Amino acid sequence: MTTVLCVPQWQGSASGKAPRLMAGARRAAELVPFDAVVTVPVLETAGEGA
């Protein structure tokens, strides 16, 4: 059984386009043959102190 762990982490990147990394993480997870996908929830906007 193969489980894919999708962690769409983008906070901390210096790039203004960093939030696009979330979509890239999801697309990359879809490329791997899997039995299950576990996605770690990540805030889609910058949090306090950003």
PDBQT receptor file of N, H, CA, C and O in Angstrom, charges set to zero:
ATOM      1  N   MET A   1       0.846  -1.180   0.000  1.00  0.00    +0.000 N 
ATOM      2  CA  MET A   1       0.000   0.000   0.000  1.00  0.00    +0.000 C 
ATOM      3  C   MET A   1       0.892   1.245   0.000  1.00  0.00    +0.000 C 
ATOM      4  O   MET A   1       1.819   1.350   0.803  1.00  0.00    +0.000 OA
ATOM      5  N   THR A   2       0.611   2.172  -0.892  1.00  0.00    +0.000 N 
ATOM      6  H   THR A   2      -0.142   2.087  -1.544  1.00  0.00    +0.000 HD
ATOM      7  CA  THR A   2       1.381   3.410  -0.990  1.00  0.00    +0.000 C 
ATOM      8  C   THR A   2       0.519   4.582  -0.551  1.00  0.00    +0.000 C 
ATOM      9  O   THR A   2      -0.581   4.790  -1.062  1.00  0.00    +0.000 OA
ATOM     10  N   THR A   3       1.039   5.346   0.405  1.00  0.00    +0.000 N 
ATOM     11  H   THR A   3       1.933   5.177   0.821  1.00  0.00    +0.000 HD
ATOM     12  CA  THR A   3       0.366   6.549   0.862  1.00  0.00    +0.000 C 
ATOM     13  C   THR A   3       1.228   7.748   0.497  1.00  0.00    +0.000 C 
ATOM     14  O   THR A   3       2.422   7.776   0.795  1.00  0.00    +0.000 OA
ATOM     15  N   VAL A   4       0.623   8.734  -0.147  1.00  0.00    +0.000 N 
ATOM     16  H   VAL A   4      -0.347   8.711  -0.390  1.00  0.00    +0.000 HD
ATOM     17  CA  VAL A   4       1.322   9.956  -0.510  1.00  0.00    +0.000 C 
ATOM     18  C   VAL A   4       0.995  11.015   0.528  1.00  0.00    +0.000 C 
ATOM     19  O   VAL A   4      -0.173  11.250   0.837  1.00  0.00    +0.000 OA
ATOM     20  N   LEU A   5       2.023  11.651   1.065  1.00  0.00    +0.000 N 
ATOM     21  H   LEU A   5       2.972  11.459   0.814  1.00  0.00    +0.000 HD
ATOM     22  CA  LEU A   5       1.853  12.726   2.026  1.00  0.00    +0.000 C 
ATOM     23  C   LEU A   5       2.068  14.042   1.283  1.00  0.00    +0.000 C 
ATOM     24  O   LEU A   5       3.179  14.332   0.840  1.00  0.00    +0.000 OA
ATOM     25  N   CYS A   6       1.018  14.829   1.150  1.00  0.00    +0.000 N 
ATOM     26  H   CYS A   6       0.115  14.593   1.510  1.00  0.00    +0.000 HD
ATOM     27  CA  CYS A   6       1.070  16.106   0.442  1.00  0.00    +0.000 C 
ATOM     28  C   CYS A   6       1.129  17.226   1.478  1.00  0.00    +0.000 C 
ATOM     29  O   CYS A   6       0.186  17.437   2.240  1.00  0.00    +0.000 OA
ATOM     30  N   VAL A   7       2.261  17.943   1.490  1.00  0.00    +0.000 N 
ATOM     31  H   VAL A   7       3.027  17.771   0.871  1.00  0.00    +0.000 HD
ATOM     32  CA  VAL A   7       2.452  19.050   2.433  1.00  0.00    +0.000 C 
ATOM     33  C   VAL A   7       2.681  20.321   1.610  1.00  0.00    +0.000 C 
ATOM     34  O   VAL A   7       3.813  20.619   1.229  1.00  0.00    +0.000 OA
ATOM     35  N   PRO A   8       1.609  21.067   1.338  1.00  0.00    +0.000 N 
ATOM     36  CA  PRO A   8       1.726  22.253   0.494  1.00  0.00    +0.000 C 
ATOM     37  C   PRO A   8       2.283  23.470   1.239  1.00  0.00    +0.000 C 
ATOM     38  O   PRO A   8       1.625  24.507   1.319  1.00  0.00    +0.000 OA
ATOM     39  N   GLN A   9       3.479  23.340   1.776  1.00  0.00    +0.000 N 
ATOM     40  H   GLN A   9       4.014  22.497   1.711  1.00  0.00    +0.000 HD
ATOM     41  CA  GLN A   9       4.095  24.383   2.585  1.00  0.00    +0.000 C 
ATOM     42  C   GLN A   9       4.692  25.476   1.708  1.00  0.00    +0.000 C 
ATOM     43  O   GLN A   9       5.461  25.183   0.793  1.00  0.00    +0.000 OA
ATOM     44  N   TRP A  10       4.351  26.719   1.973  1.00  0.00    +0.000 N 
ATOM     45  H   TRP A  10       3.726  26.958   2.717  1.00  0.00    +0.000 HD
ATOM     46  CA  TRP A  10       4.915  27.827   1.215  1.00  0.00    +0.000 C 
ATOM     47  C   TRP A  10       5.402  28.967   2.103  1.00  0.00    +0.000 C 
ATOM     48  O   TRP A  10       6.196  29.797   1.659  1.00  0.00    +0.000 OA
ATOM     49  N   GLN A  11       4.942  29.020   3.339  1.00  0.00    +0.000 N 
ATOM     50  H   GLN A  11       4.297  28.346   3.699  1.00  0.00    +0.000 HD
ATOM     51  CA  GLN A  11       5.328  30.102   4.236  1.00  0.00    +0.000 C 
ATOM     52  C   GLN A  11       6.843  30.066   4.455  1.00  0.00    +0.000 C 
ATOM     53  O   GLN A  11       7.442  28.996   4.564  1.00  0.00    +0.000 OA
ATOM     54  N   GLY A  12       7.440  31.235   4.516  1.00  0.00    +0.000 N 
ATOM     55  H   GLY A  12       6.954  32.105   4.428  1.00  0.00    +0.000 HD
ATOM     56  CA  GLY A  12       8.872  31.332   4.738  1.00  0.00    +0.000 C 
ATOM     57  C   GLY A  12       9.658  31.512   3.445  1.00  0.00    +0.000 C 
ATOM     58  O   GLY A  12      10.850  31.817   3.481  1.00  0.00    +0.000 OA
ATOM     59  N   SER A  13       9.007  31.328   2.317  1.00  0.00    +0.000 N 
ATOM     60  H   SER A  13       8.039  31.080   2.287  1.00  0.00    +0.000 HD
ATOM     61  CA  SER A  13       9.682  31.541   1.041  1.00  0.00    +0.000 C 
ATOM     62  C   SER A  13       9.803  33.038   0.789  1.00  0.00    +0.000 C 
ATOM     63  O   SER A  13       8.906  33.807   1.138  1.00  0.00    +0.000 OA
ATOM     64  N   ALA A  14      10.901  33.445   0.189  1.00  0.00    +0.000 N 
ATOM     65  H   ALA A  14      11.629  32.821  -0.094  1.00  0.00    +0.000 HD
ATOM     66  CA  ALA A  14      11.117  34.863  -0.126  1.00  0.00    +0.000 C 
ATOM     67  C   ALA A  14      10.424  35.271  -1.418  1.00  0.00    +0.000 C 
ATOM     68  O   ALA A  14      10.350  36.461  -1.726  1.00  0.00    +0.000 OA
ATOM     69  N   SER A  15       9.924  34.320  -2.170  1.00  0.00    +0.000 N 
ATOM     70  H   SER A  15       9.985  33.353  -1.920  1.00  0.00    +0.000 HD
ATOM     71  CA  SER A  15       9.306  34.599  -3.456  1.00  0.00    +0.000 C 
ATOM     72  C   SER A  15       7.883  35.125  -3.288  1.00  0.00    +0.000 C 
ATOM     73  O   SER A  15       7.123  34.619  -2.462  1.00  0.00    +0.000 OA
ATOM     74  N   GLY A  16       7.529  36.131  -4.065  1.00  0.00    +0.000 N 
ATOM     75  H   GLY A  16       8.146  36.542  -4.736  1.00  0.00    +0.000 HD
ATOM     76  CA  GLY A  16       6.164  36.645  -4.054  1.00  0.00    +0.000 C 
ATOM     77  C   GLY A  16       5.177  35.659  -4.662  1.00  0.00    +0.000 C 
ATOM     78  O   GLY A  16       3.968  35.775  -4.460  1.00  0.00    +0.000 OA
ATOM     79  N   LYS A  17       5.691  34.699  -5.400  1.00  0.00    +0.000 N 
ATOM     80  H   LYS A  17       6.673  34.605  -5.564  1.00  0.00    +0.000 HD
ATOM     81  CA  LYS A  17       4.848  33.685  -6.038  1.00  0.00    +0.000 C 
ATOM     82  C   LYS A  17       4.748  32.412  -5.199  1.00  0.00    +0.000 C 
ATOM     83  O   LYS A  17       4.219  31.402  -5.663  1.00  0.00    +0.000 OA
ATOM     84  N   ALA A  18       5.246  32.459  -3.989  1.00  0.00    +0.000 N 
ATOM     85  H   ALA A  18       5.676  33.280  -3.613  1.00  0.00    +0.000 HD
ATOM     86  CA  ALA A  18       5.299  31.277  -3.130  1.00  0.00    +0.000 C 
ATOM     87  C   ALA A  18       3.956  30.581  -2.917  1.00  0.00    +0.000 C 
ATOM     88  O   ALA A  18       3.940  29.351  -2.872  1.00  0.00    +0.000 OA
ATOM     89  N   PRO A  19       2.817  31.290  -2.782  1.00  0.00    +0.000 N 
ATOM     90  CA  PRO A  19       1.552  30.580  -2.596  1.00  0.00    +0.000 C 
ATOM     91  C   PRO A  19       1.225  29.615  -3.736  1.00  0.00    +0.000 C 
ATOM     92  O   PRO A  19       0.433  28.690  -3.553  1.00  0.00    +0.000 OA
ATOM     93  N   ARG A  20       1.820  29.820  -4.902  1.00  0.00    +0.000 N 
ATOM     94  H   ARG A  20       2.463  30.571  -5.051  1.00  0.00    +0.000 HD
ATOM     95  CA  ARG A  20       1.597  28.896  -6.013  1.00  0.00    +0.000 C 
ATOM     96  C   ARG A  20       2.170  27.511  -5.730  1.00  0.00    +0.000 C 
ATOM     97  O   ARG A  20       1.799  26.537  -6.385  1.00  0.00    +0.000 OA
ATOM     98  N   LEU A  21       3.073  27.422  -4.754  1.00  0.00    +0.000 N 
ATOM     99  H   LEU A  21       3.374  28.213  -4.221  1.00  0.00    +0.000 HD
ATOM    100  CA  LEU A  21       3.664  26.131  -4.396  1.00  0.00    +0.000 C 
ATOM    101  C   LEU A  21       2.613  25.148  -3.880  1.00  0.00    +0.000 C 
ATOM    102  O   LEU A  21       2.791  23.935  -3.988  1.00  0.00    +0.000 OA
ATOM    103  N   MET A  22       1.509  25.671  -3.315  1.00  0.00    +0.000 N 
ATOM    104  H   MET A  22       1.364  26.657  -3.227  1.00  0.00    +0.000 HD
ATOM    105  CA  MET A  22       0.456  24.785  -2.811  1.00  0.00    +0.000 C 
ATOM    106  C   MET A  22      -0.143  23.973  -3.953  1.00  0.00    +0.000 C 
ATOM    107  O   MET A  22      -0.316  22.760  -3.830  1.00  0.00    +0.000 OA
ATOM    108  N   ALA A  23      -0.459  24.632  -5.058  1.00  0.00    +0.000 N 
ATOM    109  H   ALA A  23      -0.318  25.617  -5.159  1.00  0.00    +0.000 HD
ATOM    110  CA  ALA A  23      -1.018  23.918  -6.210  1.00  0.00    +0.000 C 
ATOM    111  C   ALA A  23      -0.001  22.933  -6.769  1.00  0.00    +0.000 C 
ATOM    112  O   ALA A  23      -0.360  21.831  -7.183  1.00  0.00    +0.000 OA
ATOM    113  N   GLY A  24       1.263  23.330  -6.781  1.00  0.00    +0.000 N 
ATOM    114  H   GLY A  24       1.555  24.225  -6.445  1.00  0.00    +0.000 HD
ATOM    115  CA  GLY A  24       2.312  22.441  -7.278  1.00  0.00    +0.000 C 
ATOM    116  C   GLY A  24       2.458  21.186  -6.434  1.00  0.00    +0.000 C 
ATOM    117  O   GLY A  24       2.688  20.101  -6.967  1.00  0.00    +0.000 OA
ATOM    118  N   ALA A  25       2.325  21.328  -5.123  1.00  0.00    +0.000 N 
ATOM    119  H   ALA A  25       2.137  22.210  -4.690  1.00  0.00    +0.000 HD
ATOM    120  CA  ALA A  25       2.414  20.157  -4.237  1.00  0.00    +0.000 C 
ATOM    121  C   ALA A  25       1.271  19.192  -4.510  1.00  0.00    +0.000 C 
ATOM    122  O   ALA A  25       1.464  17.977  -4.514  1.00  0.00    +0.000 OA
ATOM    123  N   ARG A  26       0.082  19.735  -4.737  1.00  0.00    +0.000 N 
ATOM    124  H   ARG A  26      -0.075  20.723  -4.733  1.00  0.00    +0.000 HD
ATOM    125  CA  ARG A  26      -1.073  18.871  -5.024  1.00  0.00    +0.000 C 
ATOM    126  C   ARG A  26      -0.898  18.161  -6.361  1.00  0.00    +0.000 C 
ATOM    127  O   ARG A  26      -1.195  16.973  -6.486  1.00  0.00    +0.000 OA
ATOM    128  N   ARG A  27      -0.411  18.899  -7.365  1.00  0.00    +0.000 N 
ATOM    129  H   ARG A  27      -0.170  19.864  -7.264  1.00  0.00    +0.000 HD
ATOM    130  CA  ARG A  27      -0.195  18.282  -8.684  1.00  0.00    +0.000 C 
ATOM    131  C   ARG A  27       0.881  17.217  -8.628  1.00  0.00    +0.000 C 
ATOM    132  O   ARG A  27       0.737  16.159  -9.240  1.00  0.00    +0.000 OA
ATOM    133  N   ALA A  28       1.962  17.482  -7.898  1.00  0.00    +0.000 N 
ATOM    134  H   ALA A  28       2.079  18.341  -7.401  1.00  0.00    +0.000 HD
ATOM    135  CA  ALA A  28       3.034  16.500  -7.771  1.00  0.00    +0.000 C 
ATOM    136  C   ALA A  28       2.531  15.230  -7.090  1.00  0.00    +0.000 C 
ATOM    137  O   ALA A  28       2.911  14.126  -7.479  1.00  0.00    +0.000 OA
ATOM    138  N   ALA A  29       1.684  15.382  -6.081  1.00  0.00    +0.000 N 
ATOM    139  H   ALA A  29       1.376  16.279  -5.765  1.00  0.00    +0.000 HD
ATOM    140  CA  ALA A  29       1.128  14.213  -5.384  1.00  0.00    +0.000 C 
ATOM    141  C   ALA A  29       0.295  13.356  -6.336  1.00  0.00    +0.000 C 
ATOM    142  O   ALA A  29       0.250  12.134  -6.195  1.00  0.00    +0.000 OA
ATOM    143  N   GLU A  30      -0.364  13.995  -7.305  1.00  0.00    +0.000 N 
ATOM    144  H   GLU A  30      -0.328  14.988  -7.420  1.00  0.00    +0.000 HD
ATOM    145  CA  GLU A  30      -1.191  13.254  -8.261  1.00  0.00    +0.000 C 
ATOM    146  C   GLU A  30      -0.362  12.435  -9.249  1.00  0.00    +0.000 C 
ATOM    147  O   GLU A  30      -0.887  11.516  -9.876  1.00  0.00    +0.000 OA
ATOM    148  N   LEU A  31       0.913  12.751  -9.394  1.00  0.00    +0.000 N 
ATOM    149  H   LEU A  31       1.339  13.498  -8.884  1.00  0.00    +0.000 HD
ATOM    150  CA  LEU A  31       1.780  12.035 -10.339  1.00  0.00    +0.000 C 
ATOM    151  C   LEU A  31       2.243  10.674  -9.819  1.00  0.00    +0.000 C 
ATOM    152  O   LEU A  31       2.692   9.829 -10.593  1.00  0.00    +0.000 OA
ATOM    153  N   VAL A  32       2.134  10.472  -8.525  1.00  0.00    +0.000 N 
ATOM    154  H   VAL A  32       1.770  11.159  -7.896  1.00  0.00    +0.000 HD
ATOM    155  CA  VAL A  32       2.616   9.241  -7.893  1.00  0.00    +0.000 C 
ATOM    156  C   VAL A  32       1.463   8.238  -7.779  1.00  0.00    +0.000 C 
ATOM    157  O   VAL A  32       0.391   8.582  -7.280  1.00  0.00    +0.000 OA
ATOM    158  N   PRO A  33       1.678   7.000  -8.240  1.00  0.00    +0.000 N 
ATOM    159  CA  PRO A  33       0.630   5.992  -8.048  1.00  0.00    +0.000 C 
ATOM    160  C   PRO A  33       0.416   5.782  -6.541  1.00  0.00    +0.000 C 
ATOM    161  O   PRO A  33       1.374   5.551  -5.803  1.00  0.00    +0.000 OA
ATOM    162  N   PHE A  34      -0.826   5.861  -6.096  1.00  0.00    +0.000 N 
ATOM    163  H   PHE A  34      -1.604   6.048  -6.696  1.00  0.00    +0.000 HD
ATOM    164  CA  PHE A  34      -1.078   5.782  -4.659  1.00  0.00    +0.000 C 
ATOM    165  C   PHE A  34      -2.361   5.024  -4.361  1.00  0.00    +0.000 C 
ATOM    166  O   PHE A  34      -3.247   4.885  -5.205  1.00  0.00    +0.000 OA
ATOM    167  N   ASP A  35      -2.426   4.541  -3.130  1.00  0.00    +0.000 N 
ATOM    168  H   ASP A  35      -1.706   4.653  -2.445  1.00  0.00    +0.000 HD
ATOM    169  CA  ASP A  35      -3.641   3.937  -2.604  1.00  0.00    +0.000 C 
ATOM    170  C   ASP A  35      -4.394   4.947  -1.748  1.00  0.00    +0.000 C 
ATOM    171  O   ASP A  35      -5.615   4.869  -1.605  1.00  0.00    +0.000 OA
ATOM    172  N   ALA A  36      -3.648   5.901  -1.175  1.00  0.00    +0.000 N 
ATOM    173  H   ALA A  36      -2.657   5.964  -1.291  1.00  0.00    +0.000 HD
ATOM    174  CA  ALA A  36      -4.254   6.923  -0.320  1.00  0.00    +0.000 C 
ATOM    175  C   ALA A  36      -3.402   8.186  -0.370  1.00  0.00    +0.000 C 
ATOM    176  O   ALA A  36      -2.186   8.117  -0.554  1.00  0.00    +0.000 OA
ATOM    177  N   VAL A  37      -4.045   9.340  -0.206  1.00  0.00    +0.000 N 
ATOM    178  H   VAL A  37      -5.032   9.396  -0.057  1.00  0.00    +0.000 HD
ATOM    179  CA  VAL A  37      -3.345  10.619  -0.122  1.00  0.00    +0.000 C 
ATOM    180  C   VAL A  37      -3.727  11.274   1.197  1.00  0.00    +0.000 C 
ATOM    181  O   VAL A  37      -4.907  11.374   1.531  1.00  0.00    +0.000 OA
ATOM    182  N   VAL A  38      -2.726  11.718   1.939  1.00  0.00    +0.000 N 
ATOM    183  H   VAL A  38      -1.767  11.637   1.667  1.00  0.00    +0.000 HD
ATOM    184  CA  VAL A  38      -2.952  12.466   3.171  1.00  0.00    +0.000 C 
ATOM    185  C   VAL A  38      -2.430  13.869   2.913  1.00  0.00    +0.000 C 
ATOM    186  O   VAL A  38      -1.243  14.048   2.641  1.00  0.00    +0.000 OA
ATOM    187  N   THR A  39      -3.308  14.870   2.997  1.00  0.00    +0.000 N 
ATOM    188  H   THR A  39      -4.273  14.725   3.219  1.00  0.00    +0.000 HD
ATOM    189  CA  THR A  39      -2.908  16.256   2.782  1.00  0.00    +0.000 C 
ATOM    190  C   THR A  39      -2.875  16.973   4.115  1.00  0.00    +0.000 C 
ATOM    191  O   THR A  39      -3.861  16.986   4.852  1.00  0.00    +0.000 OA
ATOM    192  N   VAL A  40      -1.735  17.569   4.418  1.00  0.00    +0.000 N 
ATOM    193  H   VAL A  40      -0.934  17.559   3.819  1.00  0.00    +0.000 HD
ATOM    194  CA  VAL A  40      -1.574  18.329   5.652  1.00  0.00    +0.000 C 
ATOM    195  C   VAL A  40      -2.174  19.707   5.425  1.00  0.00    +0.000 C 
ATOM    196  O   VAL A  40      -1.768  20.398   4.491  1.00  0.00    +0.000 OA
ATOM    197  N   PRO A  41      -3.137  20.134   6.256  1.00  0.00    +0.000 N 
ATOM    198  CA  PRO A  41      -3.736  21.454   6.062  1.00  0.00    +0.000 C 
ATOM    199  C   PRO A  41      -2.724  22.568   6.345  1.00  0.00    +0.000 C 
ATOM    200  O   PRO A  41      -2.030  22.560   7.361  1.00  0.00    +0.000 OA
ATOM    201  N   VAL A  42      -2.665  23.519   5.421  1.00  0.00    +0.000 N 
ATOM    202  H   VAL A  42      -3.230  23.526   4.596  1.00  0.00    +0.000 HD
ATOM    203  CA  VAL A  42      -1.759  24.664   5.544  1.00  0.00    +0.000 C 
ATOM    204  C   VAL A  42      -2.573  25.913   5.233  1.00  0.00    +0.000 C 
ATOM    205  O   VAL A  42      -3.377  25.918   4.301  1.00  0.00    +0.000 OA
ATOM    206  N   LEU A  43      -2.366  26.971   6.012  1.00  0.00    +0.000 N 
ATOM    207  H   LEU A  43      -1.712  26.966   6.769  1.00  0.00    +0.000 HD
ATOM    208  CA  LEU A  43      -3.066  28.229   5.766  1.00  0.00    +0.000 C 
ATOM    209  C   LEU A  43      -2.773  28.715   4.354  1.00  0.00    +0.000 C 
ATOM    210  O   LEU A  43      -1.635  28.649   3.890  1.00  0.00    +0.000 OA
ATOM    211  N   GLU A  44      -3.812  29.204   3.669  1.00  0.00    +0.000 N 
ATOM    212  H   GLU A  44      -4.736  29.257   4.046  1.00  0.00    +0.000 HD
ATOM    213  CA  GLU A  44      -3.635  29.668   2.305  1.00  0.00    +0.000 C 
ATOM    214  C   GLU A  44      -3.259  31.136   2.234  1.00  0.00    +0.000 C 
ATOM    215  O   GLU A  44      -2.999  31.652   1.147  1.00  0.00    +0.000 OA
ATOM    216  N   THR A  45      -3.224  31.819   3.371  1.00  0.00    +0.000 N 
ATOM    217  H   THR A  45      -3.435  31.400   4.254  1.00  0.00    +0.000 HD
ATOM    218  CA  THR A  45      -2.804  33.207   3.416  1.00  0.00    +0.000 C 
ATOM    219  C   THR A  45      -1.754  33.349   4.514  1.00  0.00    +0.000 C 
ATOM    220  O   THR A  45      -1.660  32.515   5.415  1.00  0.00    +0.000 OA
ATOM    221  N   ALA A  46      -0.981  34.399   4.423  1.00  0.00    +0.000 N 
ATOM    222  H   ALA A  46      -1.057  35.076   3.691  1.00  0.00    +0.000 HD
ATOM    223  CA  ALA A  46       0.047  34.620   5.429  1.00  0.00    +0.000 C 
ATOM    224  C   ALA A  46      -0.604  34.857   6.782  1.00  0.00    +0.000 C 
ATOM    225  O   ALA A  46      -1.587  35.590   6.893  1.00  0.00    +0.000 OA
ATOM    226  N   GLY A  47      -0.049  34.237   7.797  1.00  0.00    +0.000 N 
ATOM    227  H   GLY A  47       0.749  33.642   7.707  1.00  0.00    +0.000 HD
ATOM    228  CA  GLY A  47      -0.590  34.387   9.141  1.00  0.00    +0.000 C 
ATOM    229  C   GLY A  47      -0.003  35.601   9.849  1.00  0.00    +0.000 C 
ATOM    230  O   GLY A  47       0.740  36.386   9.260  1.00  0.00    +0.000 OA
ATOM    231  N   GLU A  48      -0.343  35.735  11.095  1.00  0.00    +0.000 N 
ATOM    232  H   GLU A  48      -0.947  35.097  11.574  1.00  0.00    +0.000 HD
ATOM    233  CA  GLU A  48       0.147  36.834  11.913  1.00  0.00    +0.000 C 
ATOM    234  C   GLU A  48       1.668  36.793  11.987  1.00  0.00    +0.000 C 
ATOM    235  O   GLU A  48       2.256  35.728  12.174  1.00  0.00    +0.000 OA
ATOM    236  N   GLY A  49       2.294  37.937  11.842  1.00  0.00    +0.000 N 
ATOM    237  H   GLY A  49       1.816  38.802  11.691  1.00  0.00    +0.000 HD
ATOM    238  CA  GLY A  49       3.754  38.019  11.926  1.00  0.00    +0.000 C 
ATOM    239  C   GLY A  49       4.425  37.829  10.584  1.00  0.00    +0.000 C 
ATOM    240  O   GLY A  49       5.653  37.825  10.502  1.00  0.00    +0.000 OA
ATOM    241  N   ALA A  50       3.635  37.669   9.519  1.00  0.00    +0.000 N 
ATOM    242  H   ALA A  50       2.637  37.672   9.585  1.00  0.00    +0.000 HD
ATOM    243  CA  ALA A  50       4.223  37.465   8.198  1.00  0.00    +0.000 C 
ATOM    244  C   ALA A  50       4.543  38.782   7.549  1.00  0.00    +0.000 C 
ATOM    245  O   ALA A  50       5.048  38.811   6.427  1.00  0.00    +0.000 OA
TER     246      ALA A  50
